[in-house]
Amino acid sequence: MKFGAIMQACRERAGLSQEEMAERLHRTQSCISKYENDHKVPDMPTMLRWVEVTGAKEVFVAFFCGMDGLSIMQNIMTFIGG
């Protein structure tokens, strides 16, 4: 699994549209879409700001500590649905 879907789920969990996320990261909506569709890889400062804006520190740590993307997505989606 690519990281874009996880970034999108975190943004949605935070209740932000792509436009709102773009504004907070000083990027365009098109750029946010490219990140989420794995057409562009964010640099580390952008990734850290994404984590801060969405409150997804646990997701970032889980992904970079080797937790598989599917497990991360299941946890995020449980939170969104519950």
C-alpha positions in Angstrom: 0.0 0.0 0.0 1.2 3.5 -0.8 1.2 6.2 1.8 -1.1 8.5 -0.1 -4.3 6.6 1.0 -3.1 6.9 4.6 -2.5 10.6 4.2 -6.0 11.0 2.7 -7.6 9.0 5.5 -5.9 11.1 8.1 -7.0 14.3 6.4 -10.6 13.0 6.3 -10.4 11.9 9.9 -9.4 15.5 10.8 -12.5 16.7 8.9 -10.5 18.7 6.4 -11.1 19.0 2.6 -8.3 19.0 0.2 -8.7 22.7 -0.2 -8.5 23.3 3.6 -5.4 21.1 3.8 -3.8 22.9 0.9 -4.3 26.2 2.6 -2.8 25.0 5.9 0.2 23.6 4.1 0.6 26.5 1.7 0.2 24.2 -1.3 -2.5 23.9 -4.0 -5.4 21.6 -3.9 -3.9 19.9 -7.0 -0.7 19.2 -5.0 -2.6 17.7 -2.1 -4.5 15.4 -4.6 -1.1 14.3 -6.1 0.2 13.4 -2.6 -3.0 11.4 -1.9 -2.9 9.6 -5.2 0.8 8.8 -4.9 1.7 10.9 -7.9 4.0 13.1 -5.8 5.9 12.4 -2.6 5.9 15.1 0.0 9.2 16.3 1.4 9.8 15.7 5.1 8.8 19.2 6.3 5.5 18.9 4.5 4.9 15.4 5.9 5.6 16.6 9.4 3.2 19.6 8.9 0.6 17.1 7.6 1.0 15.0 10.7 0.7 18.1 12.9 -2.4 19.5 11.1 -4.3 16.2 11.1 -3.2 15.1 14.6 -2.0 11.8 13.2 1.3 11.3 15.0 0.4 7.7 15.9 -0.2 7.0 12.2 3.2 8.4 11.2 5.0 6.5 13.9 3.2 3.2 13.0 3.9 3.5 9.3 7.6 4.3 9.8 8.0 1.6 12.4 6.9 -1.0 9.9 3.2 -1.4 10.6 1.5 -2.5 7.4 -0.7 0.0 5.6 -3.8 -2.1 5.7 -3.7 -2.3 9.5 -3.2 1.4 9.7 -6.2 2.0 7.3 -8.4 -0.3 9.3 -7.6 1.6 12.5 -8.3 5.0 10.9 -11.5 3.8 9.2 -12.8 2.4 12.5 -12.2 5.8 14.1 -14.0 7.6 11.2 -17.0 5.2 11.3 -17.3 5.0 15.0 
